[in-house]
Structure formats: structure tokens, C-alpha cells
Amino acid sequence: MALPVATSSRIDARARVFALLADRGAISRAELARQAALAPSTVSAVVSELQAEGLVVDADVAAAEPARSVPGRPPQLIALHRRAGVALGIDVGHRHVHVAVADLSHRVIAERYERLEAEPPAADAISLVVELTGQALRKADVHESEILGVGMGLPGPIHRPSGLFADADIMPGWAGVRATEAMAEALGRPVELENDANLGALSEWMWGAGRGADDLVFLKTATGIGAGFIVDGRPYTGVSGSAGEIGHTVLDPRGPICRCGNRGCLETIASSTAIVAALRETYGEELTIDEVIARAVDGDAGCRRAITDAGRAIGSALGNVCNLLNPARIVIGGDLPEAGEILLEPVRETLRQSAIRGAADDAEVTVGELAGRAYVLGAVALVLRRGATLLERRVR
């Protein structure tokens, strides 16, 4: 007869099971045992405890994330119940604020989004976050005490030790603001901060075009260009959080002066701002990146050329990334993916020319599946991947 698990071991097993359920959303008992490195009997006992407390329920297989294909009858999946708590995700952009509330089974239960006419100062953005959070919680019928964690994204490199922008010129309204502390004070709970490209990598890896690729590069193309990395199944952000500033790869030493002080950075050639600036003399000052893409898709030669040139520049920079990291997949998000093959074909062609043969052949280049939601969902994912901490907070 098997001996009962010691109390301390059971607590550890419970934390591991809870953490994996929060991380995966829906998973079978067998997969839980494998990933948690626990005996199936231990997993079964812990799951039974959590079910008795109403924290774990059978998941709807049809609604779950696509699982690994196996022959025979699909396994019954389990997931954390709504009463286990919720995660709050916040995405603050140059001209928008996006808030999402998700339960621990990875189901978004409420969202609020507001587009802004101009970039607000930090205090105004924080006030709007608080307002939208309240609206989302009411829509989801969630009390603020049920929030187990808050993730937040901002569009630029974050110096993690200080919580300050590493480049305050990106969002002048946040210059000198310790964003983590300011948002935590406004919401009354701890906040985990990350830059938006890293959040895009995390969400596309968990739920989007990056599923199944444990070595992934996510490229955000917008007014700036940044990258997020997943290396060996884990987000990689560097020693202080500034990894992925691919927009400042120098491609033309005699090119336009970049805000970073160098010349010919990728951002000065291939960002949406650079693309539109190159066309405005011909197409008018009111031109936007959405109009450029629409015209290109409709066959406009000038707009197609501008996006093709941007694609070649992006492909050259990504060739260097492939030589360094050898990713299995490159996911492109942000403003430009709507251009489709007008963008992707020159990206792939130039990447093959720039990277060594093996690295180029290994890298599948595709567009993101989560579009503009990638960043708020990445903020939610920051919370969900802290499962053991969530259990501790729930107990307290």
C-alpha cells in the first residue's frame, strides 16, 4: 500500500499543480503529472482536493487550446475554476489604453479599450487605466479582491531595476515616472511591467502563431520597431530588460539620424513612421500607415515599393538575429502584417541572403494571429505564468 504524501510534499505538489494549471489553462491529468514531475497518484490526489474546494473543474475540450495530436479518444482536460481568481492585463500605448480581465483557465471575461487623440501624460493614462479596470470588473462581475495579479505593458525598453523607461524620448509623458510603483499605488496591488514587444512574444507563443516553437522571435513593427524573444521555452529579456532593441540595428551608416543618435537604424527605414514620411511628399500630409497598406494591397506601385523596401530592411536585421539565436519561428506583428506577402516575401528573401544557410532554413517567418490584442494578452500571460505566487496570494 502506498504511503501518504508528507504534508510539506503535498503543499509543494499542490503549488506545482496550481502553477501548471494557471500556465496551461487546460491540461490532462497525465500531462500534469509529466510536466510537474509528480506521480500520477499524487496529481490525482491534489486535483481531487482542488475539485472538492471548487477550484478545479472539467474543461470543455472543444473550447480548449489545440493540443498535441494523439491517436484514440482525447484525454479529459481540467482547468482552474473562475472562483480561483482572475488576472488583470493592461496595455498602455502611445494613443490607446487596453484592459483585459481573464480567469485562470485562460478565458478573457471582460475587455475595455479606449483610443486617444494624443499621447497623455502618465498621470492621465494611469487614471484612465483605473477607470477602465473598474468598468471591466463590473462587466465581468468580479470584485477587485479577486485580482491575483496585474501585468502591464508599455511601448519601449523598460529598465527593470528602476522601473523607468530606458529611452524616455519614446513616451515623454512617462519620463522620470517609476511606472511599476505608480500603477501599483493607483490599483492598490503589485504590478509586473514589461515592454510591449516582449508581451507580444509571450502571447503569440502561448496562444497564437508561436505555439509549439520554443525558440521564437516576435517583431513589433509600429512607430518604433522592437523584438521579443522566447529562448528554450522561456522569455529572454536580458540582464535589465533591454534585450530586443532590433530597431536600432544600424543598416546604413550614412542614413538618416535616429533618435538614439546613430545613423541608418532599422527604425529610420522600416518603421511605420519612416514609411509614411517617405511617401507624404507624393501622397499628401494626411497619409497614414493604414492607407499606405490599403493602397499597396490595391496595387499602388509607390506604396508597394515603400513596404517592399521596409521588408528588405527588416529581413536584413532579422538575418543577424537568426545568426545569433537560431530561432524556429519569427512572428511579425504590429502595423505592417496586413500587407501580407508584399511585406513577407522581401523579408524572407533578404533574411536568406543575410543569415547563414542553416539558420535561414530553420526560421519560419509568419504573421501574428492575435493582432492588436497581443500586448494586453501578453500582460495577462505575465500573471498566469506566476502560478505558485498566485496560489500564495489566494491563500492570503
C-alpha positions as CSV (number, residue, x, y, z in Angstrom):
1,M,0.0,0.0,0.0
2,A,1.4,3.4,-1.0
3,L,2.3,5.7,1.9
4,P,0.5,9.1,2.1
5,V,2.4,12.1,0.8
6,A,4.0,14.1,3.7
7,T,2.4,17.4,4.4
8,S,5.3,19.6,3.1
9,S,5.5,17.4,-0.1
10,R,1.7,17.8,-0.6
11,I,1.9,21.5,-0.3
12,D,4.7,21.6,-2.9
13,A,2.8,19.3,-5.2
14,R,-0.3,21.5,-4.8
15,A,1.7,24.6,-5.7
16,R,3.2,22.9,-8.8
17,V,-0.2,21.6,-10.0
18,F,-1.8,25.0,-9.5
19,A,1.0,26.8,-11.2
20,L,0.8,24.4,-14.3
21,L,-2.9,24.8,-14.5
22,A,-2.6,28.6,-14.4
23,D,0.2,28.4,-17.1
24,R,-1.5,26.0,-19.4
25,G,-5.2,26.9,-19.0
26,A,-6.5,23.4,-19.7
27,I,-4.5,20.2,-19.4
28,S,-4.9,16.5,-18.8
29,R,-4.0,14.8,-15.5
30,A,-1.4,12.7,-17.3
31,E,0.3,15.8,-18.8
32,L,0.1,17.5,-15.4
33,A,2.0,14.6,-13.9
34,R,4.6,14.6,-16.7
35,Q,5.2,18.3,-16.6
36,A,5.1,18.6,-12.8
37,A,7.4,15.6,-12.4
38,L,4.9,14.1,-9.9
39,A,3.5,10.6,-9.6
40,P,0.1,10.2,-11.3
41,S,-1.4,9.2,-7.9
42,T,-0.1,12.4,-6.3
43,V,-1.6,14.5,-9.1
44,S,-4.9,12.7,-8.8
45,A,-5.0,13.3,-5.0
46,V,-4.1,17.0,-5.4
47,V,-6.7,17.5,-8.2
48,S,-9.3,15.8,-6.1
49,E,-8.6,18.3,-3.2
50,L,-8.8,21.3,-5.6
51,Q,-12.0,19.9,-7.1
52,A,-13.5,19.5,-3.6
53,E,-12.7,23.2,-2.9
54,G,-14.4,24.2,-6.2
55,L,-11.1,25.4,-7.7
56,V,-10.7,22.9,-10.5
57,V,-13.4,21.7,-13.0
58,D,-13.5,19.6,-16.1
59,A,-12.7,21.8,-19.1
60,D,-14.6,21.9,-22.3
61,V,-12.3,20.0,-24.7
62,A,-13.8,21.8,-27.7
63,A,-13.0,25.2,-26.1
64,A,-9.5,24.4,-25.0
65,E,-6.3,25.4,-26.8
66,P,-5.3,22.9,-29.6
67,A,-3.5,20.0,-28.0
68,R,-0.9,17.7,-29.3
69,S,-2.5,15.2,-31.7
70,V,-2.7,11.7,-30.2
71,P,-4.5,8.6,-31.5
72,G,-7.7,7.4,-29.8
73,R,-10.0,9.2,-27.5
74,P,-8.8,12.6,-26.4
75,P,-8.0,12.9,-22.7
76,Q,-10.3,14.7,-20.4
77,L,-8.9,18.2,-19.6
78,I,-9.1,20.0,-16.4
79,A,-8.8,23.7,-15.6
80,L,-9.0,26.2,-12.8
81,H,-12.5,27.4,-12.0
82,R,-13.4,31.1,-12.2
83,R,-13.6,31.3,-8.4
84,A,-9.8,30.6,-8.2
85,G,-9.3,34.3,-9.1
86,V,-8.6,36.5,-12.1
87,A,-5.6,38.1,-13.8
88,L,-5.6,41.8,-15.0
89,G,-3.7,42.8,-18.1
90,I,-3.0,46.4,-19.0
91,D,-1.6,47.7,-22.4
92,V,-0.8,51.4,-22.5
93,G,0.2,52.6,-25.9
94,H,1.0,56.0,-27.4
95,R,-2.6,56.6,-28.2
96,H,-4.6,53.8,-26.5
97,V,-5.3,52.1,-23.3
98,H,-6.5,48.5,-23.3
99,V,-7.5,46.5,-20.2
100,A,-8.5,42.8,-20.0
101,V,-9.7,40.6,-17.2
102,A,-9.1,36.8,-17.6
103,D,-9.8,33.9,-15.4
104,L,-7.1,31.3,-14.6
105,S,-8.4,28.9,-17.3
106,H,-7.2,31.5,-19.9
107,R,-10.6,32.8,-20.7
108,V,-10.9,36.5,-21.2
109,I,-14.1,37.6,-19.4
110,A,-14.1,41.3,-20.0
111,E,-12.1,43.9,-22.0
112,R,-12.2,47.7,-22.3
113,Y,-10.3,49.7,-25.0
114,E,-10.1,53.4,-25.5
115,R,-8.4,55.1,-28.4
116,L,-6.8,58.5,-27.6
117,E,-6.3,61.6,-29.8
118,A,-2.9,62.3,-28.4
119,E,-0.4,60.6,-26.0
120,P,-1.5,61.6,-22.5
121,P,0.9,62.2,-19.6
122,A,1.5,59.3,-17.3
123,A,-0.9,60.6,-14.6
124,D,-3.8,60.8,-17.1
125,A,-3.0,57.4,-18.5
126,I,-3.0,55.8,-15.1
127,S,-6.3,57.4,-14.2
128,L,-7.8,56.0,-17.4
129,V,-6.4,52.6,-16.6
130,V,-8.1,52.7,-13.2
131,E,-11.4,53.8,-14.8
132,L,-11.3,51.1,-17.5
133,T,-10.3,48.5,-15.0
134,G,-13.4,49.3,-12.9
135,Q,-15.6,49.1,-15.9
136,A,-14.1,45.7,-16.9
137,L,-14.5,44.3,-13.4
138,R,-18.2,45.4,-13.3
139,K,-18.8,43.8,-16.7
140,A,-17.2,40.6,-15.5
141,D,-19.0,40.7,-12.2
142,V,-15.6,40.5,-10.4
143,H,-14.7,42.1,-7.1
144,E,-11.3,43.8,-7.1
145,S,-10.3,41.5,-4.2
146,E,-10.4,38.6,-6.7
147,I,-7.5,40.0,-8.7
148,L,-4.5,37.8,-8.1
149,G,-2.0,39.6,-10.3
150,V,-1.6,42.6,-12.6
151,G,0.6,42.6,-15.8
152,M,1.3,45.8,-17.7
153,G,2.9,46.7,-21.0
154,L,4.4,50.0,-22.2
155,P,5.9,50.6,-25.7
156,G,9.6,50.8,-25.1
157,P,12.5,49.4,-23.3
158,I,12.0,49.2,-19.5
159,H,15.0,49.4,-17.2
160,R,13.7,46.7,-14.8
161,P,15.7,47.6,-11.7
162,S,14.4,51.1,-11.7
163,G,11.0,50.7,-13.5
164,L,11.9,53.7,-15.7
165,F,11.9,54.0,-19.5
166,A,15.4,53.2,-20.8
167,D,14.6,55.7,-23.6
168,A,12.3,58.4,-22.2
169,D,12.1,60.0,-25.7
170,I,9.7,57.2,-26.8
171,M,7.0,58.4,-24.3
172,P,7.9,61.8,-22.9
173,G,4.9,61.8,-20.7
174,W,6.4,58.9,-18.7
175,A,9.9,60.4,-18.4
176,G,11.1,60.1,-14.8
177,V,8.0,58.1,-13.7
178,R,8.6,54.8,-12.0
179,A,5.8,53.1,-13.8
180,T,5.5,50.0,-11.8
181,E,5.3,51.9,-8.5
182,A,2.8,54.5,-9.9
183,M,0.4,51.9,-11.3
184,A,0.7,49.7,-8.2
185,E,-0.2,52.6,-6.0
186,A,-3.2,53.5,-8.2
187,L,-4.6,50.0,-8.3
188,G,-3.7,49.0,-4.7
189,R,-1.8,45.9,-5.7
190,P,1.6,44.8,-7.1
191,V,2.1,45.3,-10.9
192,E,4.6,43.5,-13.1
193,L,5.8,45.7,-16.0
194,E,7.2,44.6,-19.4
195,N,7.7,46.2,-22.8
196,D,5.1,45.5,-25.4
197,A,7.3,43.5,-27.8
198,N,8.2,41.1,-25.0
199,L,4.4,40.8,-24.3
200,G,3.7,40.1,-27.9
201,A,6.3,37.3,-27.9
202,L,4.7,35.8,-24.8
203,S,1.1,35.9,-26.0
204,E,1.8,34.6,-29.5
205,W,3.9,31.8,-28.1
206,M,1.2,30.8,-25.6
207,W,-1.9,31.2,-27.8
208,G,-1.0,32.5,-31.3
209,A,1.3,31.9,-34.2
210,G,4.2,30.9,-32.0
211,R,2.6,27.9,-30.4
212,G,4.9,24.9,-30.4
213,A,8.0,26.9,-31.1
214,D,10.3,27.1,-28.0
215,D,12.7,29.4,-29.8
216,L,10.8,32.3,-31.1
217,V,11.3,35.9,-32.2
218,F,8.4,38.3,-32.2
219,L,8.9,41.5,-34.2
220,K,6.6,44.5,-33.5
221,T,6.5,46.9,-36.4
222,A,5.0,50.3,-35.4
223,T,6.2,53.9,-34.9
224,G,9.2,52.1,-33.5
225,I,10.5,48.5,-34.1
226,G,11.2,46.1,-31.2
227,A,11.6,42.4,-30.8
228,G,10.7,39.9,-28.0
229,F,12.5,36.6,-27.6
230,I,11.5,33.2,-26.3
231,V,14.6,31.1,-25.9
232,D,14.4,27.4,-25.0
233,G,10.8,27.8,-23.9
234,R,11.4,30.9,-21.7
235,P,11.1,34.6,-22.3
236,Y,14.5,36.3,-22.6
237,T,14.7,40.0,-21.7
238,G,18.4,40.5,-20.8
239,V,20.0,41.5,-17.6
240,S,18.0,44.7,-17.1
241,G,15.1,44.2,-19.5
242,S,16.5,45.9,-22.6
243,A,17.1,42.9,-24.9
244,G,15.3,43.0,-28.3
245,E,16.0,46.6,-29.4
246,I,16.4,45.5,-33.0
247,G,15.1,48.8,-34.2
248,H,18.5,50.3,-33.5
249,T,20.4,47.8,-35.7
250,V,22.5,50.1,-38.0
251,L,21.8,49.2,-41.6
252,D,23.1,52.4,-43.3
253,P,26.0,54.2,-41.5
254,R,25.3,57.3,-43.8
255,G,21.5,57.1,-43.4
256,P,19.1,59.3,-41.5
257,I,19.9,60.3,-37.9
258,C,17.9,58.1,-35.5
259,R,16.6,59.4,-32.1
260,C,19.2,57.1,-30.5
261,G,22.0,59.2,-32.1
262,N,23.2,56.7,-34.7
263,R,22.5,56.9,-38.4
264,G,20.6,54.5,-40.6
265,C,18.9,52.4,-37.8
266,L,16.2,50.0,-38.9
267,E,13.6,52.3,-37.4
268,T,14.6,55.1,-39.7
269,I,14.0,52.9,-42.7
270,A,11.2,50.4,-41.9
271,S,9.0,51.8,-39.0
272,S,5.5,52.9,-39.9
273,T,6.6,56.5,-39.3
274,A,9.5,56.2,-41.7
275,I,7.4,54.5,-44.4
276,V,4.7,57.2,-44.2
277,A,7.3,60.0,-44.2
278,A,8.9,58.7,-47.4
279,L,5.5,58.9,-49.2
280,R,3.9,62.1,-47.9
281,E,5.6,64.4,-50.4
282,T,3.8,62.4,-53.1
283,Y,0.6,61.3,-51.4
284,G,-0.1,64.3,-49.0
285,E,0.5,65.1,-45.4
286,E,-2.7,63.3,-44.2
287,L,-1.4,59.9,-45.3
288,T,-1.4,57.2,-42.6
289,I,0.2,53.7,-42.5
290,D,-3.3,52.1,-42.8
291,E,-3.8,54.0,-46.0
292,V,-0.4,53.0,-47.3
293,I,-1.1,49.3,-46.7
294,A,-4.6,49.6,-48.3
295,R,-3.1,51.3,-51.4
296,A,-0.4,48.7,-51.6
297,V,-2.8,45.8,-51.4
298,D,-4.9,47.5,-54.2
299,G,-1.8,47.6,-56.4
300,D,-0.4,51.2,-55.9
301,A,3.2,50.9,-57.2
302,G,4.7,53.6,-54.8
303,C,3.1,52.2,-51.7
304,R,4.1,48.6,-52.6
305,R,7.7,49.8,-53.2
306,A,7.8,51.5,-49.8
307,I,6.6,48.3,-48.0
308,T,8.9,46.1,-50.0
309,D,11.9,48.3,-49.1
310,A,10.9,48.1,-45.5
311,G,10.6,44.3,-45.8
312,R,14.1,44.1,-47.2
313,A,15.5,46.2,-44.3
314,I,13.6,44.1,-41.7
315,G,14.9,40.9,-43.4
316,S,18.5,42.1,-43.2
317,A,18.2,42.8,-39.5
318,L,16.4,39.5,-38.8
319,G,19.3,37.7,-40.6
320,N,21.6,38.9,-37.9
321,V,19.1,37.7,-35.2
322,C,19.0,34.3,-36.9
323,N,22.7,34.0,-36.8
324,L,22.8,34.8,-33.1
325,L,19.7,33.0,-31.8
326,N,18.8,30.4,-34.5
327,P,15.0,30.7,-33.9
328,A,12.5,28.2,-35.2
329,R,9.9,30.8,-35.9
330,I,9.7,34.6,-36.5
331,V,6.3,36.2,-35.9
332,I,5.7,39.6,-37.2
333,G,3.1,41.8,-35.5
334,G,2.2,45.5,-35.3
335,D,1.2,47.8,-38.1
336,L,2.7,46.0,-41.2
337,P,1.4,42.4,-41.3
338,E,-1.8,43.5,-43.1
339,A,0.3,44.0,-46.1
340,G,0.7,40.2,-46.3
341,E,3.2,38.8,-48.9
342,I,4.0,42.4,-50.1
343,L,6.0,42.5,-46.8
344,L,6.8,38.9,-46.1
345,E,8.3,38.0,-49.5
346,P,11.1,40.6,-49.3
347,V,11.6,39.8,-45.6
348,R,12.2,36.1,-46.3
349,E,14.3,36.8,-49.4
350,T,16.6,39.2,-47.6
351,L,16.8,37.0,-44.5
352,R,18.0,34.1,-46.6
353,Q,20.7,36.4,-48.1
354,S,21.8,37.8,-44.7
355,A,21.8,34.7,-42.4
356,I,23.9,31.6,-42.7
357,R,22.1,28.8,-44.6
358,G,21.2,26.6,-41.7
359,A,19.8,29.4,-39.6
360,A,17.8,30.8,-42.5
361,D,16.4,27.4,-43.4
362,D,15.3,26.9,-39.7
363,A,13.4,30.1,-39.4
364,E,9.8,30.1,-40.4
365,V,8.5,33.6,-41.0
366,T,4.8,34.3,-40.4
367,V,2.4,36.9,-39.2
368,G,0.9,37.1,-35.7
369,E,-2.6,35.7,-35.1
370,L,-3.5,38.0,-32.1
371,A,-3.2,41.4,-33.9
372,G,-3.7,44.4,-31.6
373,R,-4.8,42.2,-28.7
374,A,-1.3,40.6,-28.5
375,Y,0.0,43.1,-25.9
376,V,-2.9,43.1,-23.4
377,L,-3.0,39.3,-23.7
378,G,0.8,39.2,-23.1
379,A,0.2,41.3,-19.9
380,V,-2.4,38.7,-18.8
381,A,0.1,35.9,-19.6
382,L,2.7,37.6,-17.3
383,V,0.3,36.9,-14.4
384,L,-0.7,33.4,-15.5
385,R,2.9,32.3,-15.6
386,R,3.3,33.1,-11.9
387,G,1.0,30.3,-10.8
388,A,2.7,29.4,-7.5
389,T,2.7,33.1,-6.5
390,L,-1.0,33.3,-7.4
391,L,-1.8,30.4,-5.1
392,E,0.1,32.1,-2.2
393,R,-1.8,35.3,-2.8
394,R,-5.1,33.4,-2.9
395,V,-4.4,31.8,0.4
396,R,-3.6,35.1,2.0
